[in-house]
């Protein structure tokens, strides 16, 4: 006896919508250090890094580094590109483009190929723009954090 009153001749083919196709990208999803998270030490990534929390040490990425409005970074930074909106104490080496938002407060030396600074941003340190910066490989040392004036 057929289940639910259907017989083999009553079979109807159901057409389900085709799931969207995604093309594989070279980039991996961003690593996110969320608000409320504190990380200490040496952090290395080949992909994008988004920081919303607090990091002390060194950051090195071959992708885009994004520092959120409320984030605090006390570290030497080496990245391919960066968008800085929070507080950063340390030297910054950016291979390509550095974008500094109006909410950024940076204490340290900056070296990059190109830079955009929004009105209202606070910068304390030297800036070298138009300089080609080599992104170090994973086993190379990055720049060291700048000590705060209180610890000198």
N, CA, C and O atoms as a MOPAC input file, in Angstrom:
PM7 MOZYME 1SCF
protein

 N      0.84300 1    -1.16300 1     0.00000 1
 C      0.00000 1     0.00000 1     0.00000 1
 C      0.89600 1     1.23700 1     0.00000 1
 O      1.85100 1     1.30400 1     0.77400 1
 N      0.61100 1     2.18700 1    -0.83300 1
 C      1.44200 1     3.38000 1    -0.91100 1
 C      1.30300 1     4.23200 1     0.33800 1
 O      0.24600 1     4.28200 1     0.96600 1
 N      2.39400 1     4.89800 1     0.68300 1
 C      2.39300 1     5.78100 1     1.84300 1
 C      1.74000 1     7.09100 1     1.45500 1
 O      1.99400 1     7.62000 1     0.37200 1
 N      0.90500 1     7.61500 1     2.32800 1
 C      0.20600 1     8.88600 1     2.15500 1
 C     -0.65400 1     8.92500 1     0.89400 1
 O     -0.87400 1     9.99300 1     0.32300 1
 N     -1.12000 1     7.80600 1     0.47700 1
 C     -2.07200 1     7.74800 1    -0.61400 1
 C     -1.49900 1     8.00400 1    -1.99400 1
 O     -2.25400 1     8.26300 1    -2.93100 1
 N     -0.18400 1     7.93800 1    -2.14300 1
 C      0.38100 1     8.15700 1    -3.47500 1
 C      0.83300 1     6.83300 1    -4.04500 1
 O      1.18000 1     5.91100 1    -3.30700 1
 N      0.82700 1     6.74700 1    -5.31600 1
 C      1.32500 1     5.55800 1    -5.96800 1
 C      2.56000 1     5.93500 1    -6.76100 1
 O      2.78700 1     7.12000 1    -7.00200 1
 N      3.37500 1     4.95900 1    -7.18000 1
 C      4.59300 1     5.27000 1    -7.92800 1
 C      4.32600 1     6.13300 1    -9.15200 1
 O      5.19500 1     6.90900 1    -9.55000 1
 N      3.14600 1     6.02000 1    -9.76200 1
 C      2.86800 1     6.82700 1   -10.94600 1
 C      2.55400 1     8.27500 1   -10.59000 1
 O      2.52600 1     9.13200 1   -11.47300 1
 N      2.31600 1     8.56600 1    -9.29600 1
 C      1.99500 1     9.92900 1    -8.84900 1
 C      3.24400 1    10.74900 1    -8.52200 1
 O      3.12300 1    11.90700 1    -8.12300 1
 N      4.42500 1    10.18500 1    -8.68000 1
 C      5.65500 1    10.91500 1    -8.33500 1
 C      5.77700 1    12.16500 1    -9.18500 1
 O      5.66700 1    12.11600 1   -10.41000 1
 N      6.00600 1    13.27500 1    -8.52200 1
 C      6.23800 1    14.54400 1    -9.20900 1
 C      7.63900 1    15.00100 1    -8.86400 1
 O      8.06500 1    14.95000 1    -7.71100 1
 N      8.31200 1    15.42700 1    -9.84000 1
 C      9.66300 1    15.91500 1    -9.60500 1
 C      9.57800 1    17.32800 1    -9.04900 1
 O      8.92600 1    18.19600 1    -9.62900 1
 N     10.23200 1    17.54900 1    -7.93800 1
 C     10.23200 1    18.87000 1    -7.31500 1
 C     11.51600 1    19.57100 1    -7.70500 1
 O     12.61300 1    19.02800 1    -7.56800 1
 N     11.35500 1    20.78000 1    -8.18800 1
 C     12.51300 1    21.55700 1    -8.60400 1
 C     12.85700 1    22.55100 1    -7.49600 1
 O     12.08200 1    23.46500 1    -7.21500 1
 N     14.00200 1    22.37500 1    -6.87800 1
 C     14.44700 1    23.28200 1    -5.82900 1
 C     15.30000 1    24.38100 1    -6.44100 1
 O     15.97200 1    24.16400 1    -7.44900 1
 N     15.27400 1    25.56800 1    -5.83000 1
 C     16.12400 1    26.63400 1    -6.37700 1
 C     17.59400 1    26.24800 1    -6.28600 1
 O     18.03500 1    25.59800 1    -5.33800 1
 N     18.31300 1    26.66000 1    -7.27500 1
 C     19.74600 1    26.37400 1    -7.31200 1
 C     20.45600 1    27.29400 1    -6.32100 1
 O     20.24800 1    28.50700 1    -6.35200 1
 N     21.30100 1    26.72800 1    -5.43000 1
 C     22.02700 1    27.58200 1    -4.50500 1
 C     22.97600 1    28.50500 1    -5.26000 1
 O     23.46600 1    28.14700 1    -6.33100 1
 N     23.23800 1    29.68500 1    -4.71300 1
 C     24.14100 1    30.59400 1    -5.41600 1
 C     25.52400 1    29.98700 1    -5.54200 1
 O     25.97800 1    29.24700 1    -4.67000 1
 N     26.17800 1    30.30800 1    -6.63100 1
 C     27.53700 1    29.82100 1    -6.81700 1
 C     28.50300 1    30.89200 1    -6.36900 1
 O     28.30900 1    32.07200 1    -6.66100 1
 N     29.50800 1    30.50300 1    -5.68400 1
 C     30.52700 1    31.41800 1    -5.19800 1
 C     31.82900 1    31.08600 1    -5.88700 1
 O     32.20200 1    29.92100 1    -6.02800 1
 N     32.50300 1    32.11100 1    -6.30600 1
 C     33.80900 1    31.87200 1    -6.90300 1
 C     34.84400 1    31.93500 1    -5.80600 1
 O     34.78400 1    32.79900 1    -4.93100 1
 N     35.76100 1    31.04900 1    -5.85000 1
 C     36.81900 1    31.02600 1    -4.84100 1
 C     37.70000 1    32.25200 1    -5.01500 1
 O     38.13200 1    32.56900 1    -6.12300 1
 N     37.96000 1    32.93400 1    -3.91400 1
 C     38.84000 1    34.09200 1    -3.99600 1
 C     40.19000 1    33.73300 1    -3.41500 1
 O     40.33200 1    32.76800 1    -2.66500 1
 N     41.17700 1    34.53100 1    -3.77800 1
 C     42.51800 1    34.30600 1    -3.25200 1
 C     42.56600 1    34.60100 1    -1.76800 1
 O     43.33200 1    33.98700 1    -1.02500 1
 N     41.73800 1    35.54800 1    -1.34000 1
 C     41.80400 1    36.00000 1     0.04600 1
 C     41.00000 1    35.08300 1     0.95300 1
 O     39.93800 1    34.58400 1     0.58400 1
 N     41.52800 1    34.88000 1     2.13100 1
 C     40.81000 1    34.13300 1     3.14100 1
 C     39.98600 1    35.12800 1     3.95200 1
 O     40.28200 1    36.32200 1     3.92800 1
 N     38.97100 1    34.67400 1     4.66000 1
 C     38.19700 1    35.60200 1     5.48400 1
 C     39.09800 1    36.29100 1     6.50800 1
 O     40.13400 1    35.75700 1     6.90500 1
 N     38.68500 1    37.47700 1     6.92300 1
 C     39.47200 1    38.25300 1     7.87600 1
 C     39.52000 1    37.55900 1     9.23500 1
 O     38.54800 1    36.94000 1     9.66800 1
 N     40.65700 1    37.67400 1     9.88900 1
 C     40.77200 1    37.26200 1    11.28200 1
 C     40.29700 1    38.44500 1    12.10600 1
 O     40.77400 1    39.56300 1    11.91300 1
 N     39.36200 1    38.21600 1    13.02400 1
 C     38.79000 1    39.30300 1    13.80900 1
 C     39.17100 1    39.13400 1    15.27100 1
 O     38.94200 1    38.08400 1    15.87100 1
 N     39.75500 1    40.18100 1    15.83000 1
 C     40.01900 1    40.23600 1    17.26500 1
 C     38.94000 1    41.16000 1    17.82200 1
 O     39.03100 1    42.38200 1    17.70700 1
 N     37.93700 1    40.56700 1    18.41600 1
 C     36.70700 1    41.26900 1    18.78500 1
 C     36.88900 1    42.21400 1    19.96900 1
 O     37.84100 1    42.10500 1    20.74200 1
 N     35.94700 1    43.13900 1    20.08300 1
 C     35.90500 1    44.05900 1    21.21600 1
 C     35.82200 1    43.23000 1    22.49800 1
 O     35.05900 1    42.26700 1    22.57600 1
 N     36.60500 1    43.60900 1    23.49100 1
 C     36.64300 1    42.87300 1    24.74600 1
 C     37.73200 1    41.81200 1    24.79800 1
 O     37.98700 1    41.23900 1    25.85700 1
 N     38.38100 1    41.54100 1    23.66100 1
 C     39.45500 1    40.55600 1    23.60100 1
 C     40.79200 1    41.27800 1    23.70100 1
 O     41.00500 1    42.29700 1    23.04300 1
 N     41.70100 1    40.74200 1    24.53500 1
 C     43.04100 1    41.29100 1    24.67300 1
 C     44.03000 1    40.22200 1    24.24800 1
 O     44.00100 1    39.09400 1    24.74000 1
 N     44.90900 1    40.59600 1    23.32400 1
 C     45.90000 1    39.67100 1    22.78700 1
 C     47.27600 1    40.24700 1    23.04500 1
 O     47.51200 1    41.42900 1    22.79500 1
 N     48.19800 1    39.41200 1    23.54800 1
 C     49.57500 1    39.83900 1    23.78600 1
 C     50.51400 1    38.89900 1    23.06600 1
 O     50.33200 1    37.68200 1    23.08500 1
 N     51.54300 1    39.48800 1    22.41500 1
 C     52.55100 1    38.67700 1    21.75500 1
 C     52.70800 1    39.02500 1    20.30000 1
 O     52.38100 1    40.12900 1    19.86500 1
 N     53.21600 1    38.06300 1    19.54900 1
 C     53.50900 1    38.24100 1    18.13100 1
 C     52.38500 1    37.61000 1    17.32200 1
 O     52.10000 1    36.42100 1    17.46700 1
 N     51.74900 1    38.40400 1    16.47400 1
 C     50.62100 1    37.92700 1    15.67900 1
 C     50.97900 1    38.03200 1    14.20300 1
 O     51.32400 1    39.11400 1    13.72700 1
 N     50.89900 1    36.90500 1    13.46200 1
 C     51.23200 1    36.88000 1    12.04000 1
 C     50.06600 1    36.28400 1    11.27100 1
 O     49.45200 1    35.30700 1    11.69800 1
 N     49.76900 1    36.90000 1    10.11300 1
 C     48.67800 1    36.41500 1     9.28300 1
 C     49.01800 1    36.63400 1     7.81700 1
 O     49.74700 1    37.56600 1     7.47500 1
 N     48.49500 1    35.78400 1     6.96400 1
 C     48.66000 1    35.99000 1     5.52700 1
 C     47.44000 1    36.68200 1     4.94800 1
 O     47.48400 1    37.16800 1     3.81700 1
 N     46.34500 1    36.73500 1     5.70800 1
 C     45.11100 1    37.35100 1     5.23000 1
 C     44.81800 1    38.65900 1     5.94100 1
 O     45.67000 1    39.22100 1     6.62800 1
 N     43.60000 1    39.12600 1     5.76200 1
 C     43.16500 1    40.36900 1     6.37700 1
 C     42.97000 1    40.17800 1     7.88100 1
 O     42.60900 1    39.09500 1     8.34300 1
 N     43.21900 1    41.25700 1     8.63600 1
 C     43.07500 1    41.23300 1    10.09000 1
 C     42.25400 1    42.44500 1    10.49900 1
 O     42.55000 1    43.57400 1    10.10700 1
 N     41.22100 1    42.19700 1    11.29100 1
 C     40.38500 1    43.27400 1    11.80900 1
 C     40.48800 1    43.26000 1    13.32100 1
 O     40.21300 1    42.24400 1    13.95900 1
 N     40.88800 1    44.39700 1    13.89800 1
 C     41.06000 1    44.48900 1    15.34600 1
 C     40.01700 1    45.45000 1    15.90400 1
 O     39.95000 1    46.61400 1    15.50900 1
 N     39.21300 1    44.94700 1    16.82100 1
 C     38.22200 1    45.76400 1    17.52500 1
 C     38.54100 1    45.78600 1    19.01400 1
 O     37.98700 1    46.59500 1    19.75900 1
 N     39.43700 1    44.89500 1    19.45100 1
 C     39.82100 1    44.78500 1    20.85400 1
 C     41.15300 1    45.45100 1    21.12300 1
 O     41.42300 1    46.54700 1    20.63200 1
 N     41.99400 1    44.77500 1    21.91600 1
 C     43.28300 1    45.32700 1    22.34800 1
 C     44.39900 1    44.33500 1    22.03700 1
 O     44.28400 1    43.14000 1    22.31300 1
 N     45.48900 1    44.85700 1    21.45400 1
 C     46.63600 1    44.01300 1    21.11400 1
 C     47.90900 1    44.70300 1    21.57000 1
 O     48.09900 1    45.89500 1    21.33100 1
 N     48.79500 1    43.93500 1    22.24100 1
 C     50.11700 1    44.40600 1    22.66400 1
 C     51.14700 1    43.45600 1    22.07000 1
 O     51.03100 1    42.24100 1    22.22700 1
 N     52.15600 1    43.99900 1    21.38700 1
 C     53.21100 1    43.14900 1    20.81900 1
 C     53.56300 1    43.56000 1    19.41500 1
 O     53.96900 1    44.69800 1    19.18200 1
 N     53.41100 1    42.63400 1    18.46000 1
 C     53.65700 1    42.92900 1    17.04800 1
 C     52.53500 1    42.32500 1    16.20600 1
 O     51.99000 1    41.26800 1    16.52700 1
 N     52.21000 1    43.01800 1    15.13000 1
 C     51.20900 1    42.55000 1    14.16800 1
 C     51.86500 1    42.54900 1    12.80200 1
 O     52.47500 1    43.53600 1    12.39300 1
 N     51.73600 1    41.44400 1    12.10500 1
 C     52.27600 1    41.34200 1    10.74900 1
 C     51.25100 1    40.62800 1     9.89100 1
 O     50.82900 1    39.51700 1    10.21300 1
 N     50.84700 1    41.26700 1     8.79200 1
 C     49.92900 1    40.62400 1     7.86700 1
 C     50.27100 1    40.99300 1     6.43200 1
 O     50.73200 1    42.09800 1     6.14700 1
 N     50.03800 1    40.05300 1     5.54600 1
 C     50.24500 1    40.30200 1     4.12600 1
 C     48.97000 1    40.83000 1     3.49100 1
 O     48.92800 1    41.06800 1     2.28400 1
 N     47.92400 1    41.01800 1     4.30000 1
 C     46.65000 1    41.53600 1     3.81700 1
 C     46.36600 1    42.92300 1     4.37700 1
 O     47.28000 1    43.68700 1     4.68500 1
 N     45.08200 1    43.22800 1     4.50200 1
 C     44.60300 1    44.50500 1     5.01300 1
 C     44.45400 1    44.43100 1     6.52800 1
 O     43.83200 1    43.50700 1     7.05100 1
 N     45.02700 1    45.40500 1     7.22800 1
 C     44.83900 1    45.53300 1     8.67200 1
 C     43.82800 1    46.64100 1     8.89800 1
 O     44.00900 1    47.75700 1     8.41100 1
 N     42.75600 1    46.34200 1     9.63900 1
 C     41.75300 1    47.33400 1     9.97600 1
 C     41.70800 1    47.46100 1    11.49300 1
 O     41.50500 1    46.47400 1    12.20000 1
 N     41.90000 1    48.68600 1    11.99300 1
 C     41.84100 1    48.96500 1    13.42400 1
 C     40.58600 1    49.78500 1    13.66900 1
 O     40.48400 1    50.92500 1    13.21400 1
 N     39.63000 1    49.20500 1    14.38900 1
 C     38.33900 1    49.84500 1    14.63400 1
 C     38.42000 1    51.06600 1    15.52900 1
 O     39.44200 1    51.31600 1    16.16800 1
 N     37.32100 1    51.83200 1    15.57100 1
 C     37.24600 1    53.09200 1    16.32400 1
 C     37.63700 1    52.94800 1    17.78900 1
 O     38.33700 1    53.81000 1    18.32100 1
 N     37.21000 1    51.89700 1    18.44300 1
 C     37.44200 1    51.72800 1    19.87700 1
 C     38.60400 1    50.78700 1    20.18300 1
 O     38.84900 1    50.46200 1    21.34500 1
 N     39.30800 1    50.35500 1    19.16900 1
 C     40.41300 1    49.40900 1    19.34900 1
 C     41.65900 1    50.12000 1    19.85400 1
 O     41.85700 1    51.31000 1    19.61100 1
 N     42.50200 1    49.35900 1    20.56900 1
 C     43.78300 1    49.87300 1    21.06200 1
 C     44.86500 1    48.89000 1    20.65800 1
 O     44.78800 1    47.69700 1    20.95200 1
 N     45.86900 1    49.41000 1    19.98300 1
 C     46.97500 1    48.59000 1    19.50700 1
 C     48.27100 1    49.20800 1    19.99100 1
 O     48.61700 1    50.32100 1    19.59600 1
 N     48.99400 1    48.49100 1    20.84700 1
 C     50.31800 1    48.91800 1    21.30200 1
 C     51.28600 1    47.89900 1    20.72500 1
 O     51.66500 1    46.92600 1    21.37800 1
 N     51.67700 1    48.15500 1    19.47100 1
 C     52.44700 1    47.14400 1    18.74700 1
 C     53.14100 1    47.75500 1    17.54600 1
 O     52.71700 1    48.78300 1    17.01700 1
 N     54.21000 1    47.10800 1    17.12700 1
 C     54.80500 1    47.39900 1    15.83900 1
 C     53.93800 1    46.74200 1    14.78700 1
 O     53.50300 1    45.60400 1    14.96400 1
 N     53.68000 1    47.44500 1    13.68800 1
 C     52.76000 1    46.95700 1    12.66400 1
 C     53.45800 1    46.88200 1    11.31400 1
 O     54.13900 1    47.82200 1    10.90400 1
 N     53.28400 1    45.75900 1    10.62600 1
 C     53.71100 1    45.61000 1     9.24400 1
 C     52.54700 1    44.97600 1     8.50200 1
 O     52.05800 1    43.91300 1     8.88100 1
 N     52.09800 1    45.65600 1     7.41300 1
 C     50.96200 1    45.14700 1     6.64900 1
 C     51.06900 1    45.59300 1     5.20000 1
 O     51.84800 1    46.48400 1     4.86100 1
 N     50.28200 1    44.96500 1     4.36600 1
 C     50.23000 1    45.36600 1     2.97300 1
 C     49.46300 1    46.67900 1     2.83200 1
 O     49.91700 1    47.59900 1     2.15100 1
 N     48.29200 1    46.76200 1     3.48200 1
 C     47.45700 1    47.95600 1     3.50900 1
 C     46.87200 1    48.07100 1     4.90300 1
 O     46.81100 1    47.08500 1     5.63900 1
 N     46.43200 1    49.29400 1     5.27600 1
 C     45.84300 1    49.45600 1     6.60700 1
 C     44.84100 1    50.59200 1     6.62700 1
 O     44.98100 1    51.59200 1     5.92400 1
 N     43.82200 1    50.40300 1     7.46100 1
 C     42.84100 1    51.44300 1     7.77500 1
 C     42.85800 1    51.57300 1     9.29000 1
 O     42.52900 1    50.62500 1    10.00200 1
 N     43.24100 1    52.74500 1     9.78100 1
 C     43.37400 1    52.96200 1    11.22300 1
 C     42.31600 1    53.96500 1    11.67900 1
 O     42.27200 1    55.09600 1    11.19600 1
 N     41.46200 1    53.53800 1    12.61800 1
 C     40.43400 1    54.42100 1    13.15600 1
 C     40.54500 1    54.54000 1    14.67000 1
 O     39.94900 1    55.44300 1    15.25700 1
 N     41.29600 1    53.64900 1    15.31400 1
 C     41.41500 1    53.63600 1    16.76600 1
 C     42.74700 1    54.19700 1    17.23100 1
 O     43.38100 1    54.99000 1    16.53500 1
 N     43.16300 1    53.77100 1    18.42600 1
 C     44.40100 1    54.25600 1    19.02700 1
 C     45.52500 1    53.25500 1    18.75900 1
 O     45.37300 1    52.05300 1    18.97300 1
 N     46.65500 1    53.78200 1    18.28600 1
 C     47.79300 1    52.92700 1    17.96400 1
 C     49.06400 1    53.55900 1    18.51100 1
 O     49.36600 1    54.71600 1    18.22000 1
 N     49.80700 1    52.79700 1    19.30300 1
 C     51.12100 1    53.21200 1    19.80300 1
 C     52.14100 1    52.21800 1    19.26400 1
 O     52.20000 1    51.07200 1    19.70900 1
 N     52.94200 1    52.66700 1    18.29900 1
 C     53.94200 1    51.79300 1    17.71300 1
 C     54.28300 1    52.24600 1    16.31100 1
 O     53.56400 1    53.04500 1    15.71200 1
 N     55.37200 1    51.73800 1    15.79700 1
 C     55.80100 1    52.07300 1    14.44200 1
 C     54.97000 1    51.29600 1    13.42700 1
 O     54.60100 1    50.14400 1    13.65500 1
 N     54.68000 1    51.95500 1    12.29400 1
 C     53.80200 1    51.38700 1    11.27400 1
 C     54.55400 1    51.32500 1     9.95400 1
 O     55.07200 1    52.33900 1     9.48600 1
 N     54.61900 1    50.15100 1     9.35200 1
 C     55.22300 1    49.95600 1     8.03300 1
 C     54.16800 1    49.34700 1     7.12000 1
 O     53.77300 1    48.19400 1     7.29700 1
 N     53.70900 1    50.13600 1     6.13200 1
 C     52.65200 1    49.69500 1     5.23600 1
 C     53.19200 1    49.64400 1     3.81400 1
 O     53.71100 1    50.63600 1     3.30200 1
 N     53.06900 1    48.49100 1     3.18600 1
 C     53.62700 1    48.28500 1     1.84800 1
 C     52.94700 1    49.17000 1     0.79800 1
 O     53.61600 1    49.70700 1    -0.08500 1
 N     51.64100 1    49.32100 1     0.88900 1
 C     50.92500 1    50.08500 1    -0.12800 1
 C     50.22600 1    51.29500 1     0.49900 1
 O     50.85700 1    52.32200 1     0.74700 1
 N     48.92600 1    51.16600 1     0.75100 1
 C     48.09900 1    52.31700 1     1.15000 1
 C     47.74900 1    52.28100 1     2.64100 1
 O     47.32900 1    51.25600 1     3.17900 1
 N     47.93900 1    53.43900 1     3.28800 1
 C     47.53900 1    53.63300 1     4.68400 1
 C     46.45500 1    54.68900 1     4.71300 1
 O     46.63500 1    55.79200 1     4.19700 1
 N     45.32600 1    54.34700 1     5.32000 1
 C     44.21200 1    55.28600 1     5.46200 1
 C     44.00800 1    55.54700 1     6.95200 1
 O     43.75600 1    54.62100 1     7.72200 1
 N     44.11800 1    56.80400 1     7.34800 1
 C     43.96600 1    57.17600 1     8.75400 1
 C     42.66900 1    57.95400 1     8.90300 1
 O     42.51200 1    59.03100 1     8.32800 1
 N     41.74000 1    57.40400 1     9.67800 1
 C     40.42200 1    58.00000 1     9.87400 1
 C     40.48500 1    59.13900 1    10.89200 1
 O     41.45600 1    59.25700 1    11.63900 1
 N     39.45300 1    59.96900 1    10.91600 1
 C     39.41300 1    61.14100 1    11.79300 1
 C     39.44700 1    60.77200 1    13.27300 1
 O     39.84300 1    61.59700 1    14.09700 1
 N     39.04500 1    59.56100 1    13.62900 1
 C     39.01600 1    59.11700 1    15.03000 1
 C     40.34300 1    58.51400 1    15.49400 1
 O     40.47900 1    58.14900 1    16.66100 1
 N     41.31300 1    58.40600 1    14.60000 1
 C     42.59100 1    57.74900 1    14.91000 1
 C     43.48000 1    58.62900 1    15.78100 1
 O     43.50000 1    59.85300 1    15.65400 1
 N     44.21400 1    57.96600 1    16.66800 1
 C     45.24600 1    58.59600 1    17.48300 1
 C     46.47700 1    57.70600 1    17.36900 1
 O     46.49300 1    56.58900 1    17.88800 1
 N     47.51100 1    58.20400 1    16.68900 1
 C     48.69400 1    57.39500 1    16.41400 1
 C     49.92100 1    58.05300 1    17.02100 1
 O     50.17900 1    59.24100 1    16.82500 1
 N     50.67500 1    57.23900 1    17.77000 1
 C     51.95300 1    57.66800 1    18.33000 1
 C     53.00400 1    56.68300 1    17.83400 1
 O     53.05500 1    55.53700 1    18.28100 1
 N     53.84200 1    57.14200 1    16.90300 1
 C     54.86700 1    56.28200 1    16.34500 1
 C     55.23300 1    56.72600 1    14.95000 1
 O     54.56600 1    57.58100 1    14.36600 1
 N     56.28200 1    56.15200 1    14.41900 1
 C     56.76000 1    56.50400 1    13.08500 1
 C     56.01300 1    55.70600 1    12.02900 1
 O     55.73900 1    54.51900 1    12.20700 1
 N     55.68600 1    56.37700 1    10.91800 1
 C     54.92300 1    55.77500 1     9.83700 1
 C     55.77600 1    55.75100 1     8.57700 1
 O     56.38200 1    56.75600 1     8.20500 1
 N     55.81700 1    54.59000 1     7.92300 1
 C     56.46200 1    54.44300 1     6.62200 1
 C     55.46700 1    53.73100 1     5.71400 1
 O     54.96500 1    52.65900 1     6.05100 1
 N     55.18100 1    54.33900 1     4.54800 1
 C     54.21000 1    53.74600 1     3.64000 1
 C     54.42000 1    54.26100 1     2.22400 1
 O     55.14000 1    55.23500 1     2.00200 1
 N     53.78000 1    53.59200 1     1.27000 1
 C     53.85700 1    54.04200 1    -0.11400 1
 C     52.93800 1    55.23900 1    -0.32900 1
 O     53.34400 1    56.23100 1    -0.93300 1
 N     51.68500 1    55.15200 1     0.16900 1
 C     50.76400 1    56.28200 1     0.06500 1
 C     49.93500 1    56.37600 1     1.33600 1
 O     49.70600 1    55.37600 1     2.01700 1
 N     49.48200 1    57.60400 1     1.65400 1
 C     48.76900 1    57.84200 1     2.90400 1
 C     47.62900 1    58.82100 1     2.67800 1
 O     47.75200 1    59.77900 1     1.91400 1
 N     46.51800 1    58.56300 1     3.35800 1
 C     45.37700 1    59.46700 1     3.38900 1
 C     45.05900 1    59.71200 1     4.85400 1
 O     44.88200 1    58.76800 1     5.62500 1
 N     44.98800 1    60.99700 1     5.24100 1
 C     44.70400 1    61.34200 1     6.63300 1
 C     43.47000 1    62.23000 1     6.66800 1
 O     43.44800 1    63.30200 1     6.06200 1
 N     42.43400 1    61.77200 1     7.38800 1
 C     41.23200 1    62.57700 1     7.52900 1
 C     41.44000 1    63.65700 1     8.57800 1
 O     42.20500 1    63.47800 1     9.52600 1
 N     40.75800 1    64.77200 1     8.40000 1
 C     40.81400 1    65.87100 1     9.35100 1
 C     40.32700 1    65.39200 1    10.72100 1
 O     39.29400 1    64.73000 1    10.82700 1
 N     41.07800 1    65.73100 1    11.75700 1
 C     40.72700 1    65.32500 1    13.12700 1
 C     41.62500 1    64.22500 1    13.66500 1
 O     41.67800 1    64.00900 1    14.87600 1
 N     42.33000 1    63.52800 1    12.78700 1
 C     43.24100 1    62.47200 1    13.23300 1
 C     44.41400 1    63.09900 1    13.97600 1
 O     44.84200 1    64.20700 1    13.65400 1
 N     44.93200 1    62.38000 1    14.97500 1
 C     46.07300 1    62.84700 1    15.76400 1
 C     47.27000 1    61.96300 1    15.43600 1
 O     47.20900 1    60.74200 1    15.58100 1
 N     48.37200 1    62.59600 1    14.98700 1
 C     49.59800 1    61.87300 1    14.65300 1
 C     50.74900 1    62.46700 1    15.43500 1
 O     50.96100 1    63.68000 1    15.41500 1
 N     51.50600 1    61.60600 1    16.13500 1
 C     52.71000 1    62.02300 1    16.84900 1
 C     53.83100 1    61.09900 1    16.41200 1
 O     53.88200 1    59.93700 1    16.81400 1
 N     54.72900 1    61.61900 1    15.58900 1
 C     55.82700 1    60.81600 1    15.07000 1
 C     56.16600 1    61.27800 1    13.67800 1
 O     55.57600 1    62.23200 1    13.17200 1
 N     57.11000 1    60.60900 1    13.05600 1
 C     57.49900 1    60.99400 1    11.69800 1
 C     56.70900 1    60.19000 1    10.67500 1
 O     56.25600 1    59.07700 1    10.94400 1
 N     56.55500 1    60.78500 1     9.49400 1
 C     55.84200 1    60.13200 1     8.39700 1
 C     56.74300 1    60.13800 1     7.17600 1
 O     57.23500 1    61.18500 1     6.75600 1
 N     56.95500 1    58.95200 1     6.60800 1
 C     57.69300 1    58.81000 1     5.35200 1
 C     56.73400 1    58.17600 1     4.36000 1
 O     56.41700 1    56.99000 1     4.46000 1
 N     56.27300 1    58.97300 1     3.40000 1
 C     55.34300 1    58.49200 1     2.39200 1
 C     56.03900 1    58.48700 1     1.04300 1
 O     56.97900 1    59.25000 1     0.81900 1
 N     55.58000 1    57.63100 1     0.15000 1
 C     56.22100 1    57.50600 1    -1.14900 1
 C     57.38200 1    56.53700 1    -1.11800 1
 O     58.11700 1    56.40000 1    -2.09600 1
 N     57.54500 1    55.86500 1     0.01000 1
 C     58.63400 1    54.91600 1     0.21000 1
 C     58.10300 1    53.50800 1    -0.01100 1
 O     57.05900 1    53.14700 1     0.53300 1
 N     58.80100 1    52.71900 1    -0.79200 1
 C     58.41600 1    51.33300 1    -1.00900 1
 C     58.84700 1    50.52900 1     0.20700 1
 O     60.02500 1    50.50400 1     0.56400 1
 N     57.88100 1    49.87300 1     0.83700 1
 C     58.13600 1    49.07400 1     2.04000 1
 C     57.97400 1    47.61000 1     1.67300 1
 O     56.93600 1    47.20700 1     1.14800 1
 N     58.98800 1    46.82300 1     1.94500 1
 C     58.90800 1    45.37900 1     1.69300 1
 C     58.17500 1    44.72200 1     2.84500 1
 O     58.51200 1    44.94700 1     4.00700 1
 N     57.16400 1    43.90200 1     2.53100 1
 C     56.46500 1    43.15500 1     3.56600 1
 C     57.32200 1    41.96200 1     3.93500 1
 O     57.62200 1    41.13500 1     3.07400 1
 N     57.73100 1    41.84700 1     5.21000 1
 C     58.59900 1    40.73100 1     5.58800 1
 C     57.87900 1    39.39800 1     5.52000 1
 O     56.65600 1    39.33400 1     5.64600 1
 N     58.62800 1    38.35900 1     5.32500 1
 C     58.07300 1    37.01500 1     5.33900 1
 C     57.78000 1    36.63600 1     6.78700 1
 O     58.20300 1    37.32500 1     7.71500 1
 N     57.06500 1    35.55200 1     6.96700 1
 C     56.59300 1    35.15100 1     8.29000 1
 C     57.71000 1    34.97100 1     9.31600 1
 O     57.47200 1    35.13900 1    10.51200 1
 N     58.91400 1    34.63400 1     8.87900 1
 C     59.97800 1    34.38200 1     9.84600 1
 C     60.86200 1    35.61100 1    10.10100 1
 O     61.80800 1    35.52900 1    10.88400 1
 N     60.56800 1    36.75400 1     9.45000 1
 C     61.36200 1    37.95700 1     9.66500 1
 C     60.79400 1    38.75900 1    10.82400 1
 O     59.60200 1    38.67100 1    11.12200 1
 N     61.64500 1    39.54200 1    11.47800 1
 C     61.22100 1    40.38500 1    12.59400 1
 C     60.47600 1    41.60500 1    12.07100 1
 O     60.80700 1    42.13500 1    11.01000 1
 N     59.46900 1    42.04800 1    12.81900 1
 C     58.75400 1    43.27200 1    12.48300 1
 C     59.23600 1    44.38500 1    13.38000 1
 O     60.04100 1    44.16800 1    14.28500 1
 N     58.74100 1    45.57600 1    13.12500 1
 C     59.14900 1    46.71800 1    13.94800 1
 C     58.64500 1    46.53800 1    15.37700 1
 O     57.64300 1    45.86400 1    15.61400 1
 N     59.33300 1    47.13100 1    16.29700 1
 C     58.99600 1    47.00200 1    17.71400 1
 C     58.08700 1    48.13700 1    18.14500 1
 O     58.12200 1    49.21200 1    17.54600 1
 N     57.27200 1    47.92300 1    19.17100 1
 C     56.39100 1    48.98300 1    19.63700 1
 C     57.17600 1    50.16800 1    20.19100 1
 O     58.29000 1    50.01400 1    20.69300 1
 N     56.58600 1    51.32900 1    20.09300 1
 C     57.18600 1    52.53900 1    20.65000 1
 C     56.78800 1    52.60100 1    22.10700 1
 O     55.59900 1    52.50600 1    22.41200 1
 N     57.74400 1    52.76000 1    23.03300 1
 C     57.36900 1    52.86100 1    24.44300 1
 C     56.58800 1    54.14800 1    24.67600 1
 O     56.87500 1    55.18000 1    24.07000 1
 N     55.60300 1    54.07300 1    25.55700 1
 C     54.83000 1    55.27400 1    25.85800 1
 C     55.70100 1    56.23600 1    26.67200 1
 O     56.62400 1    55.80300 1    27.36300 1
 N     55.41000 1    57.54400 1    26.59300 1
 C     56.23400 1    58.52800 1    27.30700 1
 C     56.29600 1    58.27400 1    28.81000 1
 O     57.28100 1    58.63000 1    29.45700 1
 N     55.25600 1    57.66500 1    29.36800 1
 C     55.22600 1    57.39600 1    30.81500 1
 C     56.24200 1    56.33400 1    31.21900 1
 O     56.65300 1    56.28700 1    32.37900 1
 N     56.65800 1    55.47100 1    30.27000 1
 C     57.57800 1    54.38500 1    30.61700 1
 C     59.02100 1    54.70500 1    30.28900 1
 O     59.89600 1    53.87400 1    30.53300 1
 N     59.30200 1    55.87500 1    29.74700 1
 C     60.67200 1    56.22800 1    29.39600 1
 C     61.45400 1    56.65500 1    30.62600 1
 O     62.63400 1    56.99000 1    30.52200 1

